[in-house]
Amino acid sequence: MRSRSAVSRPLAVGAVLLAMAALGVAGYVSTQSAGSSSISTLPQPSSTSSSSATSSQPSASSPASSSATSAQITSTTSSSSSTSASSQSAAVPILDLVSEVNSHLANLSARNVNAIMTAYSSGAVVQWKGETLSPYGMAGTYNGAGSVRALYQGTIAQDQQLGLTAGAMNSSASSNGVTVIANVQVSGGGSSSMLGQFNITVSAQITYEFAAGAWSITQETWNFTKFHSQSTGGATTFPQWQITGPPLPQRYSESPFKNWVYFYGGAAAALGLTAYLASIPIIMLVRKRRIKTV
């Protein structure tokens, strides 16, 4: 019995030690596995990170790429600008200058002021000049559509007949195509109650501009190189005067004094002259009485 107990005890101790050793080995293995797993989940400085960092740094080829991109943008902008310019040019209709000038002269010949004014812009400037025109009191610069209308109402609209034709013509245009200047020789003649039969020759310069979707005259200069008429009886510093007939509204002036002369000048002059002549015998009579008294 003693021998069996003696043998079983060492076996039991050995078994316990073996079990403990097995447990220790198992714990060690699981610890290593867990540590390995946790380390693998941490972000590591891999080759991908390195390449990202490298790509974020300016490389030797970056300036060239930037320049190429910039050049591409500039090219696109220039192309856009040129496209816009060409679109603008395409939007401006071609002016049939010969037709426009002939139509303008036809309206003047018809003495239709309303039709004449359709050719002008609101800020148009018309100038009539020339030594041959000076005796008739019509030379001047007329600014704005209102003044231009008054000019035609006081002159052309009062003619009994008028015919104007275009002769030699040349033209020039601005680079953007919105301004066209015509230089044209105009000749013609007519008749009026003031001047009788008359004929004229004019060197005209007419400036057309395209604005607000339409062509219109913005500036016009008529240089009268010849103006012959049967009479210059209407020549005066008061161009709104007329030889006969009642006062005409289209001949009214902006000057109150000129309007007063226009309305009452004739009567006032006649009355003044009559009063002066009547005062002469009265003055002589008064002087005689004074001499007798002395």
C-alpha positions as CSV (number, residue, x, y, z in Angstrom):
1,M,0.0,0.0,0.0
2,R,2.8,2.3,0.9
3,S,4.4,1.8,-2.4
4,R,1.3,2.7,-4.4
5,S,0.8,5.9,-2.5
6,A,4.3,6.8,-2.9
7,V,4.0,6.3,-6.7
8,S,0.6,8.0,-7.1
9,R,1.6,11.2,-5.4
10,P,4.4,12.1,-7.8
11,L,2.1,11.3,-10.7
12,A,-0.6,13.6,-9.4
13,V,1.9,16.4,-8.8
14,G,3.3,15.9,-12.3
15,A,-0.2,15.9,-13.8
16,V,-0.9,19.2,-12.0
17,L,2.4,20.7,-13.2
18,L,1.7,19.5,-16.7
19,A,-1.8,21.1,-16.6
20,M,-0.4,24.4,-15.3
21,A,2.3,24.3,-18.0
22,A,-0.4,23.8,-20.6
23,L,-2.5,26.6,-19.3
24,G,0.6,28.9,-19.3
25,V,1.5,28.0,-22.8
26,A,-2.1,28.6,-24.0
27,G,-2.2,32.0,-22.2
28,Y,1.1,33.1,-23.8
29,V,-0.1,32.1,-27.2
30,S,-3.4,34.0,-26.9
31,T,-1.6,37.1,-25.6
32,Q,0.8,37.1,-28.6
33,S,-2.1,36.7,-31.0
34,A,-4.0,39.6,-29.4
35,G,-1.0,41.8,-29.5
36,S,-0.4,41.0,-33.1
37,S,-3.9,41.7,-34.0
38,S,-4.0,45.1,-32.3
39,I,-0.8,46.2,-33.9
40,S,-2.0,45.4,-37.3
41,T,-5.0,47.7,-36.9
42,L,-2.9,50.8,-36.2
43,P,-2.1,53.1,-39.2
44,Q,1.4,52.3,-40.5
45,P,3.6,54.5,-42.6
46,S,3.1,52.5,-45.7
47,S,4.3,53.2,-49.2
48,T,0.9,54.7,-50.1
49,S,1.3,57.3,-47.4
50,S,4.8,58.1,-48.6
51,S,3.6,58.5,-52.2
52,S,0.8,60.8,-51.0
53,A,3.2,62.9,-49.1
54,T,5.5,63.0,-52.0
55,S,2.7,64.0,-54.4
56,S,1.6,66.8,-52.1
57,Q,5.1,68.3,-52.4
58,P,5.8,70.6,-55.4
59,S,7.7,68.7,-58.0
60,A,9.9,69.9,-60.7
61,S,7.2,69.3,-63.3
62,S,4.5,71.3,-61.3
63,P,5.4,74.8,-62.6
64,A,5.2,73.5,-66.2
65,S,1.8,71.9,-65.6
66,S,0.6,75.2,-63.9
67,S,1.8,77.2,-66.9
68,A,0.1,74.8,-69.3
69,T,-3.2,75.2,-67.4
70,S,-2.8,78.9,-67.3
71,A,-2.1,79.1,-71.0
72,Q,-5.2,76.9,-71.6
73,I,-7.4,79.3,-69.6
74,T,-5.9,82.3,-71.4
75,S,-6.6,80.7,-74.7
76,T,-10.1,79.9,-73.7
77,T,-10.7,83.5,-72.6
78,S,-9.3,84.9,-75.8
79,S,-11.5,82.5,-77.8
80,S,-14.5,83.6,-75.7
81,S,-13.7,87.3,-76.3
82,S,-13.2,86.8,-80.0
83,T,-16.5,84.9,-80.1
84,S,-18.2,87.7,-78.3
85,A,-16.7,90.3,-80.6
86,S,-17.7,88.4,-83.7
87,S,-21.2,87.9,-82.2
88,Q,-21.5,91.7,-81.6
89,S,-20.3,92.4,-85.2
90,A,-22.8,89.9,-86.5
91,A,-25.6,91.6,-84.5
92,V,-25.0,95.0,-86.4
93,P,-27.0,94.9,-89.6
94,I,-25.3,96.3,-92.7
95,L,-26.3,99.8,-93.5
96,D,-27.5,100.3,-97.1
97,L,-26.0,103.8,-97.3
98,V,-27.1,104.8,-100.8
99,S,-30.7,103.8,-99.9
100,E,-30.6,105.6,-96.6
101,V,-29.2,108.9,-98.2
102,N,-31.7,108.8,-101.0
103,S,-34.6,108.1,-98.6
104,H,-33.4,111.1,-96.5
105,L,-33.3,113.4,-99.5
106,A,-36.7,112.2,-100.6
107,N,-38.2,113.1,-97.3
108,L,-36.6,116.5,-97.4
109,S,-37.9,117.1,-100.9
110,A,-41.4,116.1,-99.8
111,R,-41.1,118.7,-97.0
112,N,-42.6,116.2,-94.6
113,V,-41.0,117.2,-91.3
114,N,-42.3,114.2,-89.3
115,A,-40.9,111.8,-91.9
116,I,-37.6,113.7,-91.9
117,M,-37.2,113.5,-88.2
118,T,-37.5,109.7,-88.2
119,A,-33.9,109.6,-89.5
120,Y,-32.4,111.5,-86.6
121,S,-31.4,110.4,-83.1
122,S,-32.7,112.4,-80.1
123,G,-29.3,114.1,-79.6
124,A,-28.6,114.8,-83.3
125,V,-26.6,117.9,-84.3
126,V,-27.3,119.6,-87.6
127,Q,-25.1,122.4,-88.9
128,W,-25.8,124.6,-91.9
129,K,-23.0,126.8,-93.0
130,G,-21.4,128.5,-96.0
131,E,-20.9,132.0,-97.2
132,T,-23.6,131.7,-99.8
133,L,-26.1,130.8,-97.0
134,S,-25.2,133.7,-94.7
135,P,-27.3,136.4,-96.4
136,Y,-30.4,134.3,-95.8
137,G,-30.0,134.2,-92.0
138,M,-30.3,130.4,-91.7
139,A,-26.6,129.5,-90.9
140,G,-26.1,127.9,-87.5
141,T,-25.7,124.8,-85.4
142,Y,-28.9,123.1,-84.2
143,N,-28.5,120.8,-81.2
144,G,-31.1,118.1,-80.4
145,A,-34.1,116.8,-82.2
146,G,-36.2,119.8,-81.1
147,S,-33.9,122.4,-82.6
148,V,-33.5,120.3,-85.8
149,R,-37.3,120.1,-86.1
150,A,-37.7,123.8,-85.7
151,L,-35.1,124.4,-88.4
152,Y,-37.0,122.3,-90.9
153,Q,-40.3,123.7,-89.9
154,G,-39.1,127.3,-90.4
155,T,-37.3,126.6,-93.7
156,I,-38.1,123.5,-95.8
157,A,-41.7,123.2,-94.6
158,Q,-42.4,126.7,-95.9
159,D,-41.2,126.0,-99.4
160,Q,-43.7,125.6,-102.2
161,Q,-41.6,123.1,-104.1
162,L,-38.3,121.4,-103.4
163,G,-36.3,118.7,-105.1
164,L,-32.9,117.3,-103.9
165,T,-30.8,114.7,-105.5
166,A,-27.5,112.9,-104.5
167,G,-24.4,113.1,-106.6
168,A,-21.0,111.8,-106.0
169,M,-20.7,109.9,-102.7
170,N,-17.9,108.3,-100.6
171,S,-18.0,106.7,-97.2
172,S,-16.0,105.5,-94.3
173,A,-16.8,103.2,-91.3
174,S,-15.5,102.7,-87.8
175,S,-13.5,99.5,-87.0
176,N,-16.4,98.1,-84.9
177,G,-18.9,98.8,-87.7
178,V,-21.4,100.9,-85.7
179,T,-20.5,104.3,-87.2
180,V,-20.7,105.1,-90.9
181,I,-19.9,108.5,-92.4
182,A,-21.2,109.5,-95.8
183,N,-19.8,112.5,-97.8
184,V,-22.2,113.3,-100.6
185,Q,-22.7,116.1,-103.1
186,V,-26.3,117.3,-103.0
187,S,-27.9,119.6,-105.6
188,G,-31.4,120.8,-106.2
189,G,-33.8,123.7,-106.2
190,G,-37.3,124.8,-105.6
191,S,-39.5,127.8,-104.9
192,S,-40.9,129.7,-101.9
193,S,-43.0,132.8,-101.4
194,M,-40.1,134.4,-99.6
195,L,-37.2,133.6,-102.0
196,G,-39.0,132.9,-105.3
197,Q,-37.1,130.4,-107.4
198,F,-33.9,129.1,-105.9
199,N,-31.2,126.5,-106.6
200,I,-28.5,125.1,-104.2
201,T,-25.4,123.0,-104.2
202,V,-24.3,121.4,-100.9
203,S,-21.3,119.4,-99.7
204,A,-23.0,117.3,-97.0
205,Q,-21.4,115.0,-94.4
206,I,-23.9,112.6,-92.7
207,T,-22.9,110.5,-89.8
208,Y,-25.0,107.3,-89.1
209,E,-24.6,105.4,-85.8
210,F,-26.1,102.0,-84.8
211,A,-27.7,102.2,-81.3
212,A,-30.7,100.7,-79.6
213,G,-31.1,98.3,-82.5
214,A,-31.4,100.9,-85.3
215,W,-29.4,103.2,-87.5
216,S,-29.9,106.9,-87.1
217,I,-28.3,110.2,-88.0
218,T,-26.3,111.6,-85.1
219,Q,-24.5,114.4,-86.9
220,E,-25.1,116.2,-90.2
221,T,-23.3,119.2,-91.8
222,W,-24.5,121.0,-94.9
223,N,-21.9,123.3,-96.4
224,F,-23.9,125.4,-99.0
225,T,-21.4,126.1,-101.8
226,K,-24.1,127.7,-103.9
227,F,-27.4,129.3,-103.0
228,H,-29.0,131.4,-105.7
229,S,-32.5,132.9,-105.5
230,Q,-34.7,135.5,-107.1
231,S,-34.9,137.5,-103.9
232,T,-33.1,137.7,-100.6
233,G,-35.9,139.8,-99.1
234,G,-36.2,137.5,-96.1
235,A,-32.5,138.0,-95.1
236,T,-32.4,139.2,-91.5
237,T,-30.9,138.5,-88.2
238,F,-34.4,137.4,-87.2
239,P,-34.7,134.2,-89.4
240,Q,-38.2,133.5,-88.0
241,W,-39.5,136.6,-89.8
242,Q,-41.5,136.3,-93.0
243,I,-42.6,138.7,-95.7
244,T,-46.4,138.2,-95.5
245,G,-49.0,136.2,-93.6
246,P,-49.9,135.8,-89.9
247,P,-47.4,134.6,-87.3
248,L,-46.5,131.0,-87.6
249,P,-45.9,128.9,-84.5
250,Q,-43.0,127.1,-86.1
251,R,-41.2,130.4,-86.5
252,Y,-41.4,131.3,-82.8
253,S,-38.1,132.0,-81.1
254,E,-36.7,131.0,-77.7
255,S,-36.0,134.8,-77.2
256,P,-39.0,136.7,-75.7
257,F,-37.6,139.9,-77.4
258,K,-37.5,138.3,-80.8
259,N,-41.0,137.0,-80.3
260,W,-42.2,140.5,-79.3
261,V,-40.6,141.9,-82.5
262,Y,-42.1,139.1,-84.5
263,F,-45.6,139.8,-83.2
264,Y,-45.5,143.6,-82.8
265,G,-42.4,144.8,-84.6
266,G,-44.1,146.1,-87.7
267,A,-46.9,147.9,-85.9
268,A,-44.6,149.3,-83.2
269,A,-42.2,150.6,-85.9
270,A,-45.0,152.2,-87.8
271,L,-46.5,153.8,-84.7
272,G,-43.1,155.1,-83.6
273,L,-42.4,156.6,-86.9
274,T,-45.8,158.3,-87.0
275,A,-45.3,159.7,-83.5
276,Y,-41.9,161.1,-84.5
277,L,-43.2,162.8,-87.6
278,A,-46.2,164.2,-85.7
279,S,-44.0,165.6,-83.0
280,I,-42.0,167.7,-85.4
281,P,-44.6,170.5,-86.1
282,I,-45.5,170.5,-82.5
283,I,-41.9,171.1,-81.4
284,M,-41.6,173.9,-84.1
285,L,-44.8,175.6,-82.9
286,V,-43.6,175.5,-79.3
287,R,-40.2,177.1,-80.2
288,K,-42.0,180.0,-82.2
289,R,-44.1,180.8,-79.2
290,R,-41.1,180.9,-76.9
291,I,-39.3,183.3,-79.3
292,K,-42.2,185.7,-79.5
293,T,-42.5,185.7,-75.7
294,V,-38.8,186.7,-75.4
